[in-house]
Structure formats: structure tokens, C-alpha cells
Amino acid sequence: MRDVLQFNATITMCKYYSPDSCWGSYLFSTEDDIPKYTTQTKSVFNPDVDESLKFSCLCGKMQELVVGGKYTVKATYNFDKRYG
């Protein structure tokens, strides 16, 4: 059995959500430790970036989430060979 991760997430974008199946795919940011993520870096064009934020994707059966909403998430990490 895989470990269940618990972290706080702020939804940054809804990629897909189906109310019929309750399956969704959302992008989120967090300051908590998660296994796979990307970060932003400061640049001349974007000097106000918070480099402590980690970004990743949350996919699966769930309630519909609100962009900008803050949630406590319990999830398992899964790397999909087809979609990454």
C-alpha cells in the first residue's frame, strides 16, 4: 500500500472536471513537502516570485474544487507512465 500524503494546497488552475463522474485534474501550489513538484525562479521579468512554493497536479475522484481555494489534501503519489 502506498503512503497517504497530507498537505495544504491552493488551487491555481482547473485542467478538467466532470460533475458526472466526479473526476478532476487540478494544478496547485503548496509550501509543504511533496514528492514530485516544479518551482518558479526569479527573473528580470518576474522578480516577485515566491521561490518557496512548489507546484504539481492533483488528479482523481474528488469534489469540484475552486480556483484560489485553499484545501487540506490527503492523497497518494502516483506517477502515470502515459501522462507523467
C-alpha positions in Angstrom: 0.0 0.0 0.0 1.2 3.5 -0.8 1.7 6.2 1.8 -1.0 8.7 2.2 0.4 12.3 2.0 -1.3 15.2 3.7 -0.6 18.7 2.7 -2.2 22.1 2.2 -2.8 23.2 -1.4 -4.0 26.3 -3.1 -5.7 25.5 -6.4 -4.1 27.5 -9.3 -6.0 26.1 -12.3 -8.7 23.6 -13.2 -7.5 21.5 -16.1 -10.7 19.3 -16.2 -13.6 18.4 -14.1 -16.6 16.2 -14.8 -19.6 16.5 -12.4 -21.0 13.2 -13.8 -18.0 11.1 -12.7 -16.6 13.5 -10.1 -13.1 13.1 -11.7 -10.9 16.1 -11.9 -7.5 17.4 -12.7 -6.2 20.5 -10.9 -2.9 22.4 -10.7 -2.0 23.5 -7.2 0.8 25.2 -5.2 1.9 24.3 -1.7 4.7 25.1 0.7 4.6 21.6 2.2 7.0 18.8 1.3 5.6 16.7 -1.6 7.5 14.0 -3.6 7.3 15.5 -7.2 7.0 19.2 -8.0 8.2 22.1 -10.0 9.2 25.6 -8.8 9.4 29.0 -10.2 12.6 31.1 -10.3 13.0 34.8 -10.1 13.9 36.6 -13.3 14.2 40.1 -14.6 10.7 39.8 -15.9 9.2 38.4 -12.8 11.2 39.5 -9.7 8.4 39.0 -7.1 8.2 35.1 -7.4 7.9 33.2 -4.2 10.6 30.5 -4.6 9.3 28.5 -1.6 6.2 27.5 -3.5 6.0 24.0 -5.1 3.7 23.3 -8.0 2.1 20.0 -9.0 -1.0 18.3 -10.3 -3.9 16.7 -8.4 -6.0 14.2 -10.3 -8.7 11.7 -9.4 -12.2 11.4 -8.0 -13.0 14.4 -5.8 -15.4 17.2 -5.2 -15.2 20.1 -7.5 -12.5 22.5 -6.3 -12.4 26.3 -6.6 -9.5 28.1 -8.2 -7.9 30.1 -5.5 -9.4 27.9 -2.8 -7.2 26.5 0.0 -7.6 22.9 0.9 -6.1 20.2 3.1 -5.4 17.3 0.8 -5.0 13.6 1.6 -3.6 11.8 -1.5 -1.3 9.1 -2.7 1.6 9.9 -5.1 1.3 8.1 -8.4 3.5 8.6 -11.5 1.5 7.7 -14.6 3.7 6.3 -17.5 1.3 7.7 -20.1 0.6 11.2 -18.7 3.6 11.8 -16.4 
